[in-house]
Amino acid sequence: MLCSSKQSGFSAIKPKLKIRLTVGIVTTKEGMEITNNQMD
């Protein structure tokens, strides 16, 4: 019982983590592009 409830809780958190990671990657890419543009 405990294991199954832990898994369902984890699967509920997973999408939020994916969104956070995606947003983080996009923000980092944009930041690097801005830095590159400023250096030119």
Distance bins in CASP14 RR format, pairs under 12 A and 6 or more apart:
PFRMAT RR
TARGET T0000
AUTHOR 0000-0000-0000
RMODE 2
METHOD distances of the structure
MODEL  1
1 7 0 0 0 0 0 1 0 0 0 0 0
1 8 0 0 0 0 0 1 0 0 0 0 0
2 8 0 0 0 0 0 1 0 0 0 0 0
2 9 0 0 0 0 0 1 0 0 0 0 0
3 9 0 0 0 0 0 1 0 0 0 0 0
3 10 0 0 0 0 0 1 0 0 0 0 0
4 10 0 0 0 0 0 1 0 0 0 0 0
4 11 0 0 0 0 0 1 0 0 0 0 0
5 11 0 0 0 0 0 1 0 0 0 0 0
5 12 0 0 0 0 0 1 0 0 0 0 0
6 12 0 0 0 0 0 1 0 0 0 0 0
6 13 0 0 0 0 0 1 0 0 0 0 0
7 13 0 0 0 0 0 1 0 0 0 0 0
7 14 0 0 0 0 0 1 0 0 0 0 0
8 14 0 0 0 0 0 1 0 0 0 0 0
9 15 0 0 0 0 0 1 0 0 0 0 0
9 16 0 0 0 0 0 1 0 0 0 0 0
9 17 0 0 0 0 0 1 0 0 0 0 0
10 16 0 0 0 0 0 1 0 0 0 0 0
10 17 0 0 0 0 1 0 0 0 0 0 0
11 17 0 0 0 0 0 1 0 0 0 0 0
11 18 0 0 0 0 0 1 0 0 0 0 0
13 19 0 0 0 0 0 1 0 0 0 0 0
13 20 0 0 0 0 0 1 0 0 0 0 0
14 20 0 0 0 0 0 1 0 0 0 0 0
14 21 0 0 0 0 0 1 0 0 0 0 0
15 21 0 0 0 0 0 1 0 0 0 0 0
15 22 0 0 0 0 0 1 0 0 0 0 0
16 22 0 0 0 0 0 1 0 0 0 0 0
16 23 0 0 0 0 0 1 0 0 0 0 0
17 23 0 0 0 0 0 1 0 0 0 0 0
17 24 0 0 0 0 0 1 0 0 0 0 0
18 24 0 0 0 0 0 1 0 0 0 0 0
18 25 0 0 0 0 0 1 0 0 0 0 0
19 25 0 0 0 0 0 1 0 0 0 0 0
19 26 0 0 0 0 0 1 0 0 0 0 0
20 26 0 0 0 0 0 1 0 0 0 0 0
20 27 0 0 0 0 0 1 0 0 0 0 0
21 27 0 0 0 0 0 1 0 0 0 0 0
21 28 0 0 0 0 0 1 0 0 0 0 0
22 28 0 0 0 0 0 1 0 0 0 0 0
22 29 0 0 0 0 0 1 0 0 0 0 0
23 29 0 0 0 0 0 1 0 0 0 0 0
23 30 0 0 0 0 0 1 0 0 0 0 0
24 30 0 0 0 0 1 0 0 0 0 0 0
24 31 0 0 0 0 0 1 0 0 0 0 0
24 32 0 0 0 0 0 1 0 0 0 0 0
25 31 0 0 0 0 0 1 0 0 0 0 0
25 32 0 0 0 0 0 1 0 0 0 0 0
26 32 0 0 0 0 0 1 0 0 0 0 0
26 33 0 0 0 0 0 1 0 0 0 0 0
27 33 0 0 0 0 0 1 0 0 0 0 0
27 34 0 0 0 0 0 1 0 0 0 0 0
28 34 0 0 0 0 0 1 0 0 0 0 0
28 35 0 0 0 0 0 1 0 0 0 0 0
29 35 0 0 0 0 0 1 0 0 0 0 0
29 36 0 0 0 0 0 1 0 0 0 0 0
30 36 0 0 0 0 0 1 0 0 0 0 0
30 37 0 0 0 0 0 1 0 0 0 0 0
31 37 0 0 0 0 1 0 0 0 0 0 0
31 38 0 0 0 0 1 0 0 0 0 0 0
32 38 0 0 0 0 0 1 0 0 0 0 0
32 39 0 0 0 0 0 1 0 0 0 0 0
33 39 0 0 0 0 0 1 0 0 0 0 0
33 40 0 0 0 0 0 1 0 0 0 0 0
34 40 0 0 0 0 0 1 0 0 0 0 0
END
